[in-house]
Amino acid sequence: MYKVKEVAELTGVSVRTLHHYDRIGLLKPEALSTSGYRLYSEENLERLQQIMVFKEMDFSLQEIKGIIERPEFNRKESLKRHKELLLAKKKRLEEMIQTVEQTIDSIEGGYKMADKDMFKGFDMKEIEEHQKKYSEEAKKKYGKETVENVEKRTSGYSAEDWADIQSKTDEIYKRLIAGMDQGPEASEVQQAVADWRQFITDHYYDCTLEIYRGLGDLYVDDPRFTKNIDKYQQGLAAFFKEAIHYYCDQQEK
């Protein structure tokens, strides 16, 4: 575990920025120490790296949050796309360095460079094309309408809004935990599951039955989701999946 100051020193992200990310729910620390210090895990560092990747692509914080919290988000594929952009930027910088060196040589040698050679590497067209491609791929992969809806809904959220969202999440999870002994079909559990679906629809995107059933699967199939949910109660992720599937079955009848 790393303290916030250690994360700042390790990553170059300021403590103030890390505190801001925590307040808006973009990067929550894994835990708090007994002294109240934020403690960050390896998983937190991976998420921070991904945030920095998207910032490099000029995505807003609201857009980043909406994308990386999508169930189908793939960190590996995202990094591959980022690598393409970095290679394009590397090529551009190398050309700029060569242009500057040639300019110095022309000054010292007393000859004039060709006009077209004076601007090699300064054209941002290739970089902008990579950025546009990446943005379009993200919208295609996660659904253009869904991504734009998430961006639109969350762009105006304040720190208080995000705190309220987290509070409501905790409240629904606690209701699920309270009903675990009764089974996923219990009326109290099913009401919590229905409320969770509505919560997603109200705050992020239209959570259809198909999407909701897929989310239930993801809570068990993706270790990241399982770990995050099971922090509330061991076995909650698997129970949640069963309850969601039962809910969807009943709604489809």
C-alpha positions in Angstrom: 0.0 0.0 0.0 1.1 3.5 -0.8 0.3 6.8 1.0 -0.9 9.6 -1.1 2.4 11.5 -0.9 4.2 8.3 -2.0 1.9 8.0 -5.0 2.5 11.6 -5.9 6.3 11.1 -5.8 6.0 7.8 -7.8 3.7 9.1 -10.5 4.3 12.8 -10.7 0.6 13.5 -10.0 0.2 16.1 -7.3 -1.3 15.3 -4.0 -3.9 18.0 -4.6 -4.9 16.3 -7.9 -5.1 12.9 -6.2 -7.4 14.4 -3.6 -9.6 15.8 -6.3 -9.8 12.5 -8.1 -10.9 10.9 -4.8 -13.6 13.6 -4.3 -15.1 13.1 -7.7 -15.0 9.3 -7.5 -12.5 8.9 -10.3 -9.8 7.3 -8.2 -10.8 6.2 -4.7 -8.0 4.9 -2.5 -8.2 1.2 -1.5 -8.5 2.1 2.2 -7.8 4.6 5.0 -5.2 4.0 7.6 -6.1 4.2 11.3 -4.7 7.7 11.2 -6.9 8.7 8.3 -4.3 8.6 5.6 -5.4 7.5 2.1 -3.8 4.1 1.1 -3.5 3.1 -2.5 -3.1 -0.4 -3.9 -1.4 -1.8 -7.0 -4.9 -1.8 -8.6 -5.3 1.9 -7.8 -2.0 2.6 -9.5 -3.1 0.7 -12.6 -6.3 2.8 -12.7 -4.3 6.0 -12.2 -2.1 5.0 -15.2 -5.2 4.5 -17.3 -6.5 7.9 -16.2 -3.2 9.5 -17.3 -3.4 7.6 -20.6 -6.8 9.1 -21.4 -5.7 12.6 -20.3 -2.9 12.3 -22.8 -5.6 11.7 -25.4 -7.4 14.9 -24.2 -10.4 13.2 -22.7 -12.1 15.1 -19.9 -12.2 13.6 -16.4 -15.9 13.0 -16.8 -15.3 11.2 -20.1 -12.5 9.1 -18.5 -14.7 8.1 -15.6 -17.5 7.1 -17.9 -15.3 5.0 -20.1 -13.1 3.1 -17.7 -16.1 2.2 -15.5 -17.9 0.6 -18.4 -18.1 -3.2 -17.8 -16.6 -4.0 -21.2 -13.6 -1.6 -20.8 -10.4 -3.4 -21.8 -7.2 -2.0 -20.3 -4.9 -3.9 -22.5 -6.6 -2.8 -25.7 -6.6 0.8 -24.5 -2.9 0.7 -23.8 -2.3 -0.7 -27.3 -4.0 2.3 -28.8 -2.1 4.6 -26.6 1.2 3.0 -27.8 0.2 3.8 -31.3 -0.2 7.4 -30.4 3.1 7.6 -28.5 4.9 6.1 -31.5 3.4 8.7 -33.7 4.5 11.4 -31.3 7.9 9.9 -31.1 8.3 10.0 -34.9 7.1 13.6 -34.9 9.6 14.7 -32.2 12.5 13.0 -34.0 11.6 14.8 -37.2 11.4 18.1 -35.3 14.8 17.5 -33.7 16.2 16.7 -37.2 14.7 19.9 -38.6 16.2 22.0 -35.8 19.6 20.4 -36.3 19.4 21.1 -40.1 18.4 24.7 -39.4 21.4 25.2 -37.1 23.7 23.7 -39.7 22.2 26.0 -42.4 22.9 29.0 -40.1 26.4 28.0 -39.3 27.2 26.9 -42.9 25.7 30.0 -44.5 23.2 28.2 -46.7 19.5 28.5 -47.0 17.2 25.5 -46.2 14.4 24.6 -48.6 11.2 26.2 -47.3 9.4 22.8 -47.1 12.3 21.4 -45.0 11.9 24.1 -42.4 8.6 22.6 -41.1 9.1 18.9 -41.0 7.7 17.4 -37.8 5.6 20.5 -37.0 2.5 19.2 -38.7 0.0 17.8 -36.1 -2.2 16.2 -38.7 -1.0 12.6 -38.0 -1.3 13.0 -34.2 -4.7 14.5 -34.5 -5.8 11.6 -36.8 -4.6 9.1 -34.2 -6.5 10.9 -31.4 -9.7 11.1 -33.5 -9.4 7.4 -34.4 -8.9 6.5 -30.7 -11.9 8.5 -29.6 -14.1 7.1 -32.4 -13.0 3.5 -31.5 -13.9 4.1 -27.8 -17.3 5.3 -28.8 -17.8 2.4 -31.2 -16.6 -0.2 -28.7 -18.7 1.1 -25.8 -21.5 2.5 -27.9 -21.4 6.1 -29.1 -24.8 6.9 -27.7 -24.0 5.3 -24.4 -20.7 7.0 -24.0 -22.2 10.4 -25.0 -25.0 9.9 -22.6 -22.7 9.1 -19.8 -20.5 12.1 -20.6 -23.6 14.3 -20.7 -25.0 13.1 -17.5 -21.8 13.1 -15.5 -20.3 16.3 -16.9 -22.2 18.5 -14.5 -21.8 16.3 -11.4 -20.2 18.1 -8.5 -18.1 16.6 -5.7 -21.3 16.5 -3.6 -23.1 14.6 -6.4 -20.4 12.0 -6.5 -20.5 11.6 -2.8 -24.2 11.1 -2.9 -23.8 8.5 -5.6 -21.3 6.6 -3.5 -23.6 6.9 -0.5 -26.5 5.4 -2.5 -24.3 2.6 -3.7 -23.3 1.7 -0.2 -26.9 1.8 0.9 -28.1 -0.6 -1.8 -25.2 -3.0 -1.2 -26.0 -3.0 2.5 -29.6 -4.0 1.7 -28.4 -6.8 -0.4 -26.1 -8.1 2.3 -28.9 -8.0 4.8 -30.9 -10.3 2.5 -28.2 -12.8 1.7 -29.5 -15.3 4.3 -33.0 -15.1 2.7 -31.8 -15.9 -0.8 -31.7 -14.0 -4.1 -35.5 -14.5 -4.6 -36.5 -12.7 -1.4 -38.7 -9.6 -2.0 -36.3 -7.3 -0.1 -33.4 -8.5 -2.2 -35.4 -8.1 -5.4 -36.4 -4.6 -4.5 -32.7 -3.7 -3.9 -31.9 -5.2 -7.3 -34.6 -3.2 -9.0 -33.4 -0.1 -7.3 -29.9 -0.8 -8.4 -31.0 -1.0 -12.1 -32.9 2.2 -11.7 -29.9 3.8 -10.0 -27.7 3.0 -13.0 -30.3 4.3 -15.4 -30.7 7.5 -13.4 -27.0 8.3 -13.1 -25.2 6.7 -16.1 -27.1 5.0 -19.0 -30.3 3.2 -19.9 -29.8 -0.2 -18.2 -31.9 -2.5 -20.3 -32.6 -6.1 -19.2 -29.9 -7.4 -21.6 -27.3 -5.0 -20.2 -28.3 -5.7 -16.6 -28.0 -9.5 -17.1 -24.6 -8.9 -18.6 -23.6 -6.8 -15.6 -24.6 -9.6 -13.3 -22.3 -12.0 -15.2 -19.5 -9.5 -15.2 -19.7 -9.2 -11.4 -18.5 -12.8 -11.2 -16.5 -13.2 -14.4 -14.3 -10.2 -14.0 -12.0 -10.5 -10.9 -11.8 -6.7 -10.6 -15.6 -6.4 -10.2 -15.7 -9.4 -7.9 -12.9 -8.0 -5.7 -14.6 -4.6 -5.5 -18.0 -6.0 -4.6 -16.8 -8.6 -2.2 -15.0 -5.9 -0.2 -18.5 -5.2 1.2 -19.2 -8.8 2.0 -17.5 -12.0 0.9 -19.6 -13.8 -1.7 -21.7 -10.7 -2.4 -20.7 -10.6 -6.1 -22.0 -14.2 -6.7 -25.1 -13.5 -4.8 -25.7 -10.3 -6.7 -25.4 -12.1 -10.0 -28.0 -14.7 -9.0 -30.4 -12.0 -7.8 -30.0 -10.0 -11.0 -30.6 -13.1 -13.1 -33.7 -13.9 -11.2 -34.9 -10.4 -11.5 -34.3 -10.4 -15.3 -36.1 -13.7 -15.6 -39.1 -12.4 -13.8 -39.2 -9.2 -15.9 -39.0 -11.1 -19.1 -42.0 -13.4 -18.2 
